[in-house]
Amino acid sequence: MGNEKTYYARQSIKLSEEAKQSIVVPSDIIKECNDDRLLGMRVRGMLITKIKECDEHIIYMKSFIENN
């Protein structure tokens, strides 16, 4: 059972690493922003937030693997 949990944790890490490569920008955000500079800032903020969340998840999963 421990090997199975480790396998899924490693898969979760891999998916989180891949998730850091792209974001989905809702069309509402694009429609709301009339200024491309503002849109770029919002998109960059979304990407930074997503990367941070993915990194936190990766750290958690790595500690899970180490403790099992």
C-alpha positions as CSV (number, residue, x, y, z in Angstrom):
1,M,0.0,0.0,0.0
2,G,2.9,2.4,0.8
3,N,4.3,1.9,-2.7
4,E,1.0,2.8,-4.3
5,K,0.7,6.0,-2.2
6,T,4.3,6.9,-3.2
7,Y,3.4,6.3,-6.9
8,Y,0.4,8.6,-6.7
9,A,2.4,11.2,-4.9
10,R,5.1,11.2,-7.6
11,Q,2.4,11.4,-10.3
12,S,0.9,14.4,-8.4
13,I,4.3,16.1,-8.4
14,K,4.7,15.5,-12.1
15,L,1.3,16.9,-12.8
16,S,2.0,20.0,-10.7
17,E,5.3,20.5,-12.5
18,E,3.4,20.4,-15.8
19,A,0.6,22.6,-14.5
20,K,3.1,25.4,-13.9
21,Q,3.7,25.7,-17.7
22,S,0.3,27.2,-18.6
23,I,-2.8,28.9,-17.3
24,V,-6.4,29.3,-18.5
25,V,-7.5,32.9,-18.7
26,P,-11.3,33.3,-18.4
27,S,-12.9,35.2,-21.2
28,D,-14.5,37.6,-18.7
29,I,-11.1,38.8,-17.6
30,I,-10.1,39.4,-21.2
31,K,-13.3,41.3,-21.9
32,E,-13.0,43.4,-18.8
33,C,-9.6,44.7,-19.6
34,N,-9.5,47.4,-22.2
35,D,-5.8,48.1,-21.6
36,D,-3.4,45.4,-22.8
37,R,-0.9,46.4,-20.1
38,L,-3.4,45.8,-17.4
39,L,-4.4,42.5,-18.9
40,G,-0.8,41.5,-19.0
41,M,-0.4,42.4,-15.4
42,R,-3.5,40.4,-14.4
43,V,-2.4,37.4,-16.4
44,R,1.1,37.5,-14.9
45,G,-0.4,37.7,-11.4
46,M,-2.5,34.6,-12.2
47,L,0.5,32.7,-13.4
48,I,2.6,33.7,-10.4
49,T,-0.2,32.6,-8.0
50,K,-0.6,29.3,-9.9
51,I,3.1,28.6,-9.8
52,K,3.2,29.4,-6.0
53,E,0.3,27.0,-5.4
54,C,1.9,24.3,-7.4
55,D,5.2,24.7,-5.7
56,E,3.5,24.4,-2.3
57,H,1.8,21.2,-3.4
58,I,5.0,19.8,-4.7
59,I,6.7,20.5,-1.3
60,Y,3.8,18.8,0.5
61,M,3.9,15.7,-1.7
62,K,7.7,15.4,-1.4
63,S,7.4,15.6,2.4
64,F,4.6,12.9,2.2
65,I,7.0,10.7,0.2
66,E,9.8,11.2,2.7
67,N,7.6,10.4,5.7
68,N,6.2,7.2,4.2
